[in-house]
Amino acid sequence: MTMSLVVLWLLGREPVVSTVPCKTVAECWLSDDGKPIARPKSKKGRPLPRGDCGKNLLWLDHKLSCENEVCVSQFVGDKC
């Protein structure tokens, strides 16, 4: 019973759709609270951070994508 509640809770998380236009995910970034934002100029040309259990935990918890020409952030949960 408890496991099914956890699965339902995880599946119930809706993606956060922004108003930031994009053609590719390379134009998107995550804010400190996991919301999709336009990629800062200082980060242009750099790869997206790879999640780890240290300084990039936010990037482990969220999947960033460009869908229907807007930046989208989906919470996927902590894997550490």
ChimeraX attribute file (.defattr): number of C-alpha atoms within 10 A of each C-alpha:
attribute: neighborCount
match mode: 1-to-1
recipient: residues
	/A:1	5
	/A:2	7
	/A:3	8
	/A:4	9
	/A:5	10
	/A:6	11
	/A:7	10
	/A:8	11
	/A:9	10
	/A:10	13
	/A:11	11
	/A:12	9
	/A:13	12
	/A:14	10
	/A:15	16
	/A:16	14
	/A:17	18
	/A:18	16
	/A:19	12
	/A:20	17
	/A:21	16
	/A:22	19
	/A:23	13
	/A:24	13
	/A:25	18
	/A:26	19
	/A:27	21
	/A:28	27
	/A:29	25
	/A:30	21
	/A:31	13
	/A:32	8
	/A:33	7
	/A:34	18
	/A:35	19
	/A:36	27
	/A:37	20
	/A:38	19
	/A:39	19
	/A:40	11
	/A:41	8
	/A:42	7
	/A:43	13
	/A:44	13
	/A:45	10
	/A:46	8
	/A:47	8
	/A:48	15
	/A:49	13
	/A:50	11
	/A:51	18
	/A:52	14
	/A:53	12
	/A:54	9
	/A:55	10
	/A:56	12
	/A:57	16
	/A:58	22
	/A:59	21
	/A:60	19
	/A:61	19
	/A:62	21
	/A:63	18
	/A:64	23
	/A:65	21
	/A:66	21
	/A:67	15
	/A:68	11
	/A:69	14
	/A:70	21
	/A:71	29
	/A:72	26
	/A:73	25
	/A:74	18
	/A:75	20
	/A:76	15
	/A:77	13
	/A:78	13
	/A:79	10
	/A:80	10
